Amino acid sequence: MNREQQVLDRIERARRRKPVVREERITLAHGSGGKATQTLVEAVFLEAFRNPLLAPLEDGAILPFDGPLGTGRLAFTTDSYVVSPLFFPGGDIGDLAVNGTVNDLAMCGARPRYLSAGFILEEGFPVEDLRRVVASMAQAAAAAKVEIVTGDTKVVQRGRADGCYITTTGVGLVERPVTLSAGAARPGDAVLVSGPIGAHGAAIMLARGDFEIEAPIASDTAPLHEIVAGLLDAVPGQVRTLRDATRGGLATVLNEVAAASGVAVVLEEAAVPVRPEVTGVCELLGLDPLYVACEGRFVAVVDGGHAERALDALRAHPLGAEAAIVGTVAAEPAALVLLRTGVGGTRVVDVLVGDPLPRIC
């Protein structure tokens, strides 16, 4: 058996083991979206709450309904936002909370309709900053054509929070006969991204001021439901999977798809769109853009025969002007992501244990 096969067999054995949280206390890595988060979710939350709607661990749950207004499907999702700093180039915690929940609904193939907003505020938080956050949320909701219809506010003692945390829950209508899942990818499918990756994480990193680096980078936070609707209409029935590339970036999303579908994802390094300024910052700090978070980009797995039409649909929308086909789905090696590098080699792109950029959303 050659060395490469030995490595693949070792990875497969590790993935078959039942997830166990070995740490006695929660660490920042458990909230990063990487392996530590996956283990925590599967070993603690899924173990306790397991049911058919939760078990797929998609961006939201699809709920059938039958009432006086008719019969159909609802998408239901929730998310919490603890980004630091609260205000950053291109956005703030307010529009991030709205856009993030709108996007989770969009990844379910739904048209977002209603949101709730829960605030945890720290004693001493400036009221003017709160007004700024709320105004940003209102503006983002209006732009996405959703309404914030309920909410809650709690205040904790000084030093018990970091100014402001927000939790948003969203409901949307699934109006098309689509079933999207990370487990639906098939050999021969194409992998697309809706635009250049890594801008949000890089913007947050620079906004923290920990590094003496200046670069014209703004967060890519944006609502994605309209560009998704255009894609679904352009290639009806041909989209297998949609995922927004938030915590853990493109690499983590593709690993989730590969594992859930039991396929290999082969990524072409030269095809992945990354803006030069993001690449430059990542190189200076020793980061791989594949793992840096986005807040206005998504990954689509589409039937290979319809990839070009899907790409045209993405590029027809302003948010998708730089969309690209970045890879393909293969049968083997199952549950792995491979990167074909610019120098002709191939390497495994695994999920990180934690995230080098905690609290980016």
Secondary structure, DSSP 8 states (H G I E B T S, - for coil): --HHHHHHHHHHHHHHS------SS--GGGGSSSHHHHHHIIIIIIHHH--TTTTT--SSEEEEEEETTEEEEEEEEEEEE--SSSEETTEEHHHHHHHHHHHHHHHTT-EEEEEEEEEEEETT--HHHHHHHHHHHHHHHHHHT-EEEEEEEEEE-TTSSSSEEEEEEEEEEE-SS----GGG--TT-EEEESS---HHHHHHHHHTT-S-------------HHHHHHHHHHSTT-EEEEEE--TTHHHHHHHHHHHHHT-EEEEEGGGS---HHHHHHHHHHT--GGGS--SS-EEEEE-GGGHHHHHHHHHTSGGGTT-EEEEEEESSSTTEEEEE-TTS-EEE----SS-SS-S--
